[in-house]
Amino acid sequence: MNKKNILITGGNSPVAIDIAKNFDFRKYDVTLSVRKNLKKKYSINEVKYIQIDLKKKIKLKKNFDYLIHIASATPYKKYKASEYHKINILGFRSLLRSIKNLKRIILISTTDVLELSSKSGLNKLKKDKKLIYSKSKYQMEKILKNFALKNKIRSLVLRCPAIMCKTPNDVNFIQKIVHNFHKEKNITIFNPKIKFNNIIDTLTLYKLINYFIKKNILKNYFNVFSLAPRDNMSLTSFFKMLNKIKKLNINFKYGVDKGKITKPIKVSKKIFGNFYMPLIKNIIKKI
């Protein structure tokens, strides 16, 4: 049986590592790309590694059937505005052009792009220093749309909120707590009555990607979905559940700050026909 070739970019990111580990290596040849050197602690024996610098000319020695594009300039590192353009926009366009005979493309985007359509959303992005990043991710979506329609390649954009990984990392607040990067045992949560569902886990991401790769269920060549649990709950309930399920023994205190309001993400209950998104409780268990 001929194995299908998968390229996953962003090979040193916990998201890419978690997704790569879930693939059946008897059926797929999985390649992870890294910009410079692979971090030894992230090495996976069954996976191949190549170097791809999105700011430089890309030359690949082999073609791939599937591309899962995770690599990105993000707000978590201090990038200049020009870097977002070079890495996220020009780099993505160059990568798409460098791979021949692609059958499926998956782009990991962000739910922050949803904020670009309103004045309050734009102000929030500016305050959080995510405006340039969000604009670049939206531009990547448009690049993929044009490429997919022109070349008739089934493509999928997954707009993700905070991504919870099994591989330890400190990218977001909840992940810091779960993986004990947060040393404090007294943490204040603001606006405890606000409804919350702005997380997704890498196992759910993998299942969605695998479902898309294996089944020819989407009629359109370009598809966009915003992801989140199918339920939402107050921040009080969420952090009580997090404390209990993960056995963190943290004293969560609660306060009020109108500037720190997080709105639930609105998603349809069904993403792909019979594919249901999980409940928040199940996502916490998977972290």
N, C-alpha and C positions, 0 to 999 in steps of 0.2 A: 504494500500500500504506500503510495506516494504521500509524504507528509506535506501539509500546507505550511508555508513560511509566514511567520508573524514578526513584524517589527514594532517594538514598543519603545518610544523615546522617553527620555528623562529617567535613565536607568539607575540613578542614585537616589531617586525620590521614593519614599515609602509607599506611595500610591502605585507606582509602576512595579515595584518589587512584589507587593501583595497580589496584584493582578497577574503578574507573570507566574507566580508560584501555583496558581490555581489551574493553569492549563494542563491538559493531558499531554505529556511529552511523548507519548507513543503515537499521537496523531499530529502533533504540531512541532515544528522547529521554531523555537522562540529565540529571538535576538533582542537584546536590550542595548540601546545606544547611550553612551555617556559622552559628556563634552570633553573632559580631560581624562582623569584616571578613575577607575572603579574603586569605590571604598570596599576594602576587604571584608568588612563585617556584613556587607550586603550581597556578597557573592553567592550565586546559585549554581550548583554543579552542572545541572542539565541545560543551562542557558548559555548561549553564545553572546559575546560582547563586541561592539564596534564603537569607534569614535565618530561622532557627528557634532560639529560645531556649527550651530545655526547662523553664526555671524560670518562664516566662511563658505567658500564654494563646496558644494556637496557632491562627492563622487562615491557611488556605491558599487561594490564588486558583484552583487547579486540582486535579483529582484525579489519582491515580496508580494504575497497574495493579499495580506491584510496589514493595514497600518493603524496603530493605536497611538495617537499623538498626545502625549502628556507634558513633554518638555515645554517650559515657558518661563519668561521673565515675570516674576510675581512681586507683589508688594512686600513680601516677607524679607526680601533682600533689597538693599539700596541701589536701585537702578536709575540711571538718568533717563529722561524722556526719550532720547535718541536710541537707547538700548532696547526699549520696548518695541520700537519700530523695526530695528534690525533683527531682533530675535523672534518676536512673535509674528510679525507681518511678513517681512522679507524672507526670514528664515523658513517659515511655514510654506510660503509660495515656492521657494527653491526646493524644499524637501518633496513636495508633491510632484514637481517636474522631474525629479531625479529618479523616481520609481516607476518602472514600466509594468503594465499588465495588472494593475491593482484591481482587486475584486470587491473589497470593502474598505471603507475609511471611517474611523471613529475619532472624533475630536472631543477631548475633555475641556469643556468651557466652564463658565462660572455663572451662577444666578445673579451676580452683581450686574450683569448686562441688563437685567430687568429694570434696574434703577435708572438707566439712561433715558427712559421715556417720560420722566416727570421732573419737575423743578425740585421737589423735596428730595427725590432720589439723587439728583445731581449734587445737591448740597451735602447729602450724606456721604457720597463718594468722595467729594472734595475734602470733607472733614476727616474721613478715614484714610485719605491719601491713596485712593483706589481708582480715581477717575481716569488717568492715563492708561492704567492697566485694563480697566473695563472696556474702554474704547478700543484698545488693541485686540482684546478677545472677541469683541463684536466684529471687528474688521476681519479677524481670522475666520469667523463663521461665514462672512460674505465671500471670502476667498474660496472656501470649501464649497459653498453653494454654486458659484460660477464654474468651478472645476468639475464638480459632480455632474451638473447638467450638461456641460460641454462634452465630457468624456463618457457620460452615461454609466457612472460608477455609483453603486449604492453607498450612501454616506449618512452618518449619524452624528449629530451634535448632542452631547449630554451636558446640560448646564447643571453644575453641581454646587451645593452649598458647602459647609465645612465637611471635609472628607475625613472620616475616622478610619485609622489604619491599625492593623495588628503589629506591624513593624514599628517599634518605638520611635517617636519623633515629638517635636515640640512646636509644630507649625501653628496650631490654634489652641485656644484656651482650654477647651474640653479635653483635648489630647494631652495637654500638659498635666492636667489633673489625673487622668486615667493612668498615664505611664509614670506617675510620680516625679515629673519634672517640677511640679509645683510643690515646694517644700512646706509651704504654710498650711496649717491645719485649721485656720480661720479665714474663710473666704466670703466676701460680700457679693451677693447677687442682686442686681438692681431690677426694679419693676417686676416683682415675683408673679404678678397676676397676668402678665403678658403671655399670650399663646406662642408656642415655639414648636417648630418642626424642621429647623434649618440645619439638618445633618444628614449625611448618608455614609454608609460604610463600604469598604472596598470589596467585600464579598458580594454585595448587591450589585455594585458596579460591574464586577466580573461576570455575574450571571446575565446581566443585561447585554454586555458585549458579546458573550458567548452565544446567547440566544440570537442576536442580530447576525453573527457570523454564520451560524449553522442553518438558520431557517430563512427562507425567502418569503418573508411575511409583510414587507413594506412595499407598497406600490410605487411610491415616489422615490426618485433618486436622492433627494435631499430631505432629511428629517431632523427636527429639533424637539427635544424633550427637556423640561425642567424637572429635576429630581428632588424628592423629599419623602419622608414617611407619609403614609396615607392618613395618619391621625395627627393631631397636634395636642399639646398639653401645656399647662402653665409652667413657668420656670420653676416654681416651688415644687410641683410634682416631678418635674424632670430631674432636678438635682437630688431630691430625696430618693428617687429610683436609682440614679447613678451611684449614689452613696451606698445604697443597700446592695445592689447587684454586684458592684465591683469591690465591695467591702473596703471602702476608702477611709472610714472613720474621720471624716472632715466635718467641722462645725460650719455649716452654711448659714450665714446671716443674710438678712434681706434689707434693702434700702430702696429709695426712690430717686431716679435721675431721668427726667424726661428726654434727655439727650442720648440715652442708651436704650432706645426702644427697638426691638427686633420684630418685624412683622413675619407671620407665618408665610411660607411659600405655597402658593396655590397650584396644585397639580391635579390632573384627572386621576380618578381611582384606578383606571386601567391605562397602562403605558403601552404595552404591545398586546392588544387583544386579551389574552388570558393571563398576561404577566402582571401580577399584583405587587405593588411596592410593600415593604414590610412595615410593621408597627415600630414605634420608637423603642419600645422595650426590647424587641428582638435585635435592633441595631446596637443597643448598648451591650447586649450579650455577646455580639460578634467582635467587639473591639478588643 
